[in-house]
Amino acid sequence: MRHTIAAVALVLVLACSACSSGEKASAASDDARTACALLRGLRAPLPEHPADSSDTAGLNAADSVLYRLGAAEELAAAAALADSGYRALSDAVHTARIVPATEFRNRAAEPYIKEALTHC
């Protein structure tokens, strides 16, 4: 829960700072750039959740992937709302974010992250 709150706070801070410029296009490009930076920070092979729940480092690494994807999704969606030119990025990041939840494997997102990066 603490990590979710931190991720949401990060998204809000980034979104608010981008919006303070007063320029819709600039805010959208800032949001898209930040979403892309978050995606670039995810290196294949993505860490999976360990079978041993006492492996705190493994759990944190795997959860970090999901938080980064969630933050990237929110920023890409904000960019697409301000500028429809970012719709393809937003859609691709959304797919990358939901795939691990449907397949229960972080690595299932790798081809979708690669696809999303083509829109950066």
C-alpha positions as CSV (number, residue, x, y, z in Angstrom):
1,M,0.0,0.0,0.0
2,R,2.8,2.4,0.9
3,H,4.4,1.9,-2.6
4,T,1.1,2.5,-4.3
5,I,0.7,5.8,-2.5
6,A,4.2,6.8,-3.4
7,A,3.6,6.0,-7.1
8,V,0.4,8.0,-7.1
9,A,2.1,10.9,-5.4
10,L,4.9,10.8,-8.0
11,V,2.4,10.8,-10.8
12,L,0.5,13.8,-9.3
13,V,3.7,15.8,-8.7
14,L,4.9,15.2,-12.2
15,A,1.5,16.0,-13.7
16,C,1.0,19.1,-11.6
17,S,4.5,20.4,-12.4
18,A,3.9,19.8,-16.1
19,C,0.5,21.6,-16.0
20,S,2.0,24.6,-14.2
21,S,3.7,25.7,-17.4
22,G,0.3,26.7,-18.8
23,E,1.0,25.2,-22.2
24,K,-1.1,22.2,-23.1
25,A,1.4,20.9,-25.7
26,S,4.3,21.3,-23.4
27,A,2.5,19.5,-20.5
28,A,1.6,16.7,-22.9
29,S,5.1,16.3,-24.2
30,D,6.5,16.4,-20.6
31,D,4.1,13.7,-19.5
32,A,4.9,11.5,-22.5
33,R,8.7,12.0,-22.0
34,T,8.4,11.0,-18.4
35,A,6.2,7.9,-19.3
36,C,8.9,6.9,-21.8
37,A,11.7,7.4,-19.2
38,L,9.8,5.1,-16.8
39,L,9.5,2.5,-19.5
40,R,13.2,2.7,-20.4
41,G,14.0,2.1,-16.8
42,L,12.5,-1.4,-17.1
43,R,15.2,-3.8,-18.3
44,A,14.5,-7.2,-19.7
45,P,14.3,-9.7,-18.3
46,L,11.8,-8.2,-15.9
47,P,11.9,-9.6,-12.4
48,E,9.2,-12.0,-11.4
49,H,7.5,-12.4,-8.0
50,P,9.5,-15.0,-6.1
51,A,7.9,-18.2,-4.9
52,D,9.3,-17.5,-1.5
53,S,7.3,-14.7,0.1
54,S,10.2,-14.0,2.6
55,D,12.3,-12.8,-0.4
56,T,11.7,-9.1,0.3
57,A,14.2,-7.9,-2.3
58,G,12.6,-10.1,-5.0
59,L,9.1,-9.0,-4.1
60,N,10.2,-5.3,-4.1
61,A,11.9,-5.7,-7.5
62,A,8.9,-7.4,-9.0
63,D,6.4,-4.9,-7.5
64,S,8.6,-2.0,-8.8
65,V,7.8,-3.2,-12.3
66,L,4.1,-2.9,-11.7
67,Y,4.4,0.5,-10.1
68,R,6.5,1.9,-12.9
69,L,4.0,0.5,-15.5
70,G,1.1,2.1,-13.6
71,A,2.8,5.5,-13.3
72,A,3.8,5.3,-17.0
73,E,0.2,4.5,-17.9
74,E,-1.2,7.4,-16.0
75,L,1.3,9.9,-17.6
76,A,0.7,8.5,-21.1
77,A,-3.0,8.8,-20.6
78,A,-2.7,12.4,-19.4
79,A,-0.5,13.2,-22.5
80,A,-3.1,11.6,-24.8
81,L,-5.9,13.7,-23.2
82,A,-4.0,16.9,-23.9
83,D,-2.7,15.9,-27.4
84,S,-4.3,13.0,-29.4
85,G,-0.9,12.4,-31.0
86,Y,0.0,10.5,-27.9
87,R,-3.0,8.1,-28.1
88,A,-0.9,5.3,-29.6
89,L,1.6,5.6,-26.7
90,S,-1.2,5.6,-24.2
91,D,-2.8,2.5,-25.7
92,A,0.5,0.6,-25.9
93,V,1.4,1.4,-22.3
94,H,-2.1,0.5,-21.1
95,T,-1.6,-2.9,-22.7
96,A,1.8,-3.4,-21.2
97,R,0.4,-2.6,-17.8
98,I,-2.6,-5.0,-17.9
99,V,-0.8,-8.0,-19.4
100,P,1.1,-9.0,-16.2
101,A,-2.2,-8.9,-14.3
102,T,-3.9,-11.2,-16.8
103,E,-1.0,-13.6,-17.3
104,F,0.4,-13.4,-13.7
105,R,3.9,-12.9,-15.1
106,N,5.8,-9.6,-15.4
107,R,7.8,-10.8,-18.3
108,A,4.7,-11.1,-20.4
109,A,4.8,-7.3,-20.6
110,E,8.2,-7.2,-22.3
111,P,7.0,-7.2,-25.9
112,Y,4.3,-4.6,-25.1
113,I,6.9,-2.4,-23.4
114,K,9.0,-2.7,-26.5
115,E,6.0,-1.7,-28.6
116,A,5.2,1.3,-26.4
117,L,8.8,2.5,-26.7
118,T,8.4,2.7,-30.5
119,H,6.0,5.6,-29.8
120,C,8.5,7.5,-27.6
